[in-house]
Amino acid sequence: MRERFGKFDGVMEPGCHFVPWFLGLQARGPLSLRLRQLELRCQTKTKDNVYVTVVTHVQYRVLAGKASHAFYTLTNTRSQIQAHVFDVLRASVPKLTLDEVFEKKKDVAEALEEEVAEAMAPYGYEVARALVVDVEPEEGIRNTI
């Protein structure tokens, strides 16, 4: 990111650049346009009172046309994505039994991808893919209430 007197001036491409500070130009922090992957583990309860840990992978990247918006709006992208993933999982998994969670991993992943992509689009991020990799039931933990 390049700023002139503290205001966004443009995106600098990779390579060597001359940034004359005496003209008010300044280079800000780096912003990668690469595809990144975030692995998350979320513990939640199913409809039949079994605690499970859902392991998900979310692949995301900054949209090149919205790089300035992505750089200036969010300070911690990973925690924002994690919050949305946890919201989706904690809203959808408790509606299913343990067997249904295993059977409908693909449906949960599609809902996850759709909702997280919709939530992150205003910030200049694209969710390329969201996967439910594994569902691990907790041993011996069952709520009897």
Contacts in CASP RR format, 6 or more apart in sequence:
PFRMAT RR
TARGET T0000
AUTHOR 0000-0000-0000
METHOD contacts of the structure
MODEL  1
MRERFGKFDGVMEPGCHFVPWFLGLQARGPLSLRLRQLELRCQTKTKDNV
YVTVVTHVQYRVLAGKASHAFYTLTNTRSQIQAHVFDVLRASVPKLTLDE
VFEKKKDVAEALEEEVAEAMAPYGYEVARALVVDVEPEEGIRNTI
1 8 0 8 1.000
1 10 0 8 1.000
1 11 0 8 1.000
1 12 0 8 1.000
1 27 0 8 1.000
1 28 0 8 1.000
1 29 0 8 1.000
1 31 0 8 1.000
1 67 0 8 1.000
1 68 0 8 1.000
1 71 0 8 1.000
2 8 0 8 1.000
2 9 0 8 1.000
2 10 0 8 1.000
2 11 0 8 1.000
2 12 0 8 1.000
2 19 0 8 1.000
2 25 0 8 1.000
2 26 0 8 1.000
2 27 0 8 1.000
2 28 0 8 1.000
3 9 0 8 1.000
3 25 0 8 1.000
3 26 0 8 1.000
3 27 0 8 1.000
3 28 0 8 1.000
4 23 0 8 1.000
4 24 0 8 1.000
4 25 0 8 1.000
4 26 0 8 1.000
5 24 0 8 1.000
6 26 0 8 1.000
8 68 0 8 1.000
8 72 0 8 1.000
9 25 0 8 1.000
10 68 0 8 1.000
11 31 0 8 1.000
11 67 0 8 1.000
11 68 0 8 1.000
12 27 0 8 1.000
17 27 0 8 1.000
19 25 0 8 1.000
19 26 0 8 1.000
19 27 0 8 1.000
28 71 0 8 1.000
29 71 0 8 1.000
31 62 0 8 1.000
31 67 0 8 1.000
31 70 0 8 1.000
31 71 0 8 1.000
32 62 0 8 1.000
33 61 0 8 1.000
33 62 0 8 1.000
33 64 0 8 1.000
33 67 0 8 1.000
34 61 0 8 1.000
35 59 0 8 1.000
35 60 0 8 1.000
35 61 0 8 1.000
35 128 0 8 1.000
36 59 0 8 1.000
36 60 0 8 1.000
36 61 0 8 1.000
37 57 0 8 1.000
37 58 0 8 1.000
37 59 0 8 1.000
38 57 0 8 1.000
38 58 0 8 1.000
38 59 0 8 1.000
38 60 0 8 1.000
38 78 0 8 1.000
38 81 0 8 1.000
38 82 0 8 1.000
39 55 0 8 1.000
39 56 0 8 1.000
39 57 0 8 1.000
39 133 0 8 1.000
40 55 0 8 1.000
40 56 0 8 1.000
40 57 0 8 1.000
40 58 0 8 1.000
40 82 0 8 1.000
40 85 0 8 1.000
40 86 0 8 1.000
41 53 0 8 1.000
41 54 0 8 1.000
41 55 0 8 1.000
41 56 0 8 1.000
42 53 0 8 1.000
42 54 0 8 1.000
42 56 0 8 1.000
42 85 0 8 1.000
42 86 0 8 1.000
42 89 0 8 1.000
42 90 0 8 1.000
43 51 0 8 1.000
43 52 0 8 1.000
43 53 0 8 1.000
43 54 0 8 1.000
43 138 0 8 1.000
44 51 0 8 1.000
44 52 0 8 1.000
44 54 0 8 1.000
44 89 0 8 1.000
44 90 0 8 1.000
44 93 0 8 1.000
44 94 0 8 1.000
45 51 0 8 1.000
45 52 0 8 1.000
45 93 0 8 1.000
45 94 0 8 1.000
45 143 0 8 1.000
46 52 0 8 1.000
46 93 0 8 1.000
46 94 0 8 1.000
46 96 0 8 1.000
46 97 0 8 1.000
46 98 0 8 1.000
46 100 0 8 1.000
46 101 0 8 1.000
47 94 0 8 1.000
47 95 0 8 1.000
47 96 0 8 1.000
47 97 0 8 1.000
47 100 0 8 1.000
48 97 0 8 1.000
48 98 0 8 1.000
49 142 0 8 1.000
49 143 0 8 1.000
49 144 0 8 1.000
49 145 0 8 1.000
50 98 0 8 1.000
50 137 0 8 1.000
50 138 0 8 1.000
50 141 0 8 1.000
50 142 0 8 1.000
51 137 0 8 1.000
51 138 0 8 1.000
51 141 0 8 1.000
51 142 0 8 1.000
51 143 0 8 1.000
52 93 0 8 1.000
52 98 0 8 1.000
52 101 0 8 1.000
52 135 0 8 1.000
52 136 0 8 1.000
52 137 0 8 1.000
52 138 0 8 1.000
53 135 0 8 1.000
53 136 0 8 1.000
53 138 0 8 1.000
54 89 0 8 1.000
54 93 0 8 1.000
54 101 0 8 1.000
54 108 0 8 1.000
54 132 0 8 1.000
54 134 0 8 1.000
54 135 0 8 1.000
54 136 0 8 1.000
55 132 0 8 1.000
55 133 0 8 1.000
55 134 0 8 1.000
55 135 0 8 1.000
55 136 0 8 1.000
56 85 0 8 1.000
56 89 0 8 1.000
56 109 0 8 1.000
56 112 0 8 1.000
56 130 0 8 1.000
56 131 0 8 1.000
56 132 0 8 1.000
56 133 0 8 1.000
57 129 0 8 1.000
57 130 0 8 1.000
57 131 0 8 1.000
57 133 0 8 1.000
58 81 0 8 1.000
58 85 0 8 1.000
58 112 0 8 1.000
58 116 0 8 1.000
58 127 0 8 1.000
58 129 0 8 1.000
58 130 0 8 1.000
58 131 0 8 1.000
59 127 0 8 1.000
59 128 0 8 1.000
59 129 0 8 1.000
59 130 0 8 1.000
60 77 0 8 1.000
60 81 0 8 1.000
60 120 0 8 1.000
60 125 0 8 1.000
60 126 0 8 1.000
60 127 0 8 1.000
60 128 0 8 1.000
61 125 0 8 1.000
61 126 0 8 1.000
61 128 0 8 1.000
62 70 0 8 1.000
62 124 0 8 1.000
62 125 0 8 1.000
62 126 0 8 1.000
63 70 0 8 1.000
63 124 0 8 1.000
63 125 0 8 1.000
63 126 0 8 1.000
66 124 0 8 1.000
69 123 0 8 1.000
69 124 0 8 1.000
70 77 0 8 1.000
70 123 0 8 1.000
70 124 0 8 1.000
70 125 0 8 1.000
73 123 0 8 1.000
73 124 0 8 1.000
74 80 0 8 1.000
74 123 0 8 1.000
77 123 0 8 1.000
77 125 0 8 1.000
80 120 0 8 1.000
80 123 0 8 1.000
81 116 0 8 1.000
81 120 0 8 1.000
81 125 0 8 1.000
81 127 0 8 1.000
84 115 0 8 1.000
84 116 0 8 1.000
84 119 0 8 1.000
84 120 0 8 1.000
85 112 0 8 1.000
85 116 0 8 1.000
85 130 0 8 1.000
88 111 0 8 1.000
88 112 0 8 1.000
88 115 0 8 1.000
88 116 0 8 1.000
89 108 0 8 1.000
89 112 0 8 1.000
92 108 0 8 1.000
92 111 0 8 1.000
92 112 0 8 1.000
93 101 0 8 1.000
93 108 0 8 1.000
96 104 0 8 1.000
98 137 0 8 1.000
101 108 0 8 1.000
101 135 0 8 1.000
102 135 0 8 1.000
105 132 0 8 1.000
105 135 0 8 1.000
106 132 0 8 1.000
108 132 0 8 1.000
109 130 0 8 1.000
109 131 0 8 1.000
109 132 0 8 1.000
112 130 0 8 1.000
112 132 0 8 1.000
113 127 0 8 1.000
113 129 0 8 1.000
113 130 0 8 1.000
116 127 0 8 1.000
116 130 0 8 1.000
117 126 0 8 1.000
117 127 0 8 1.000
117 130 0 8 1.000
120 126 0 8 1.000
120 127 0 8 1.000
END
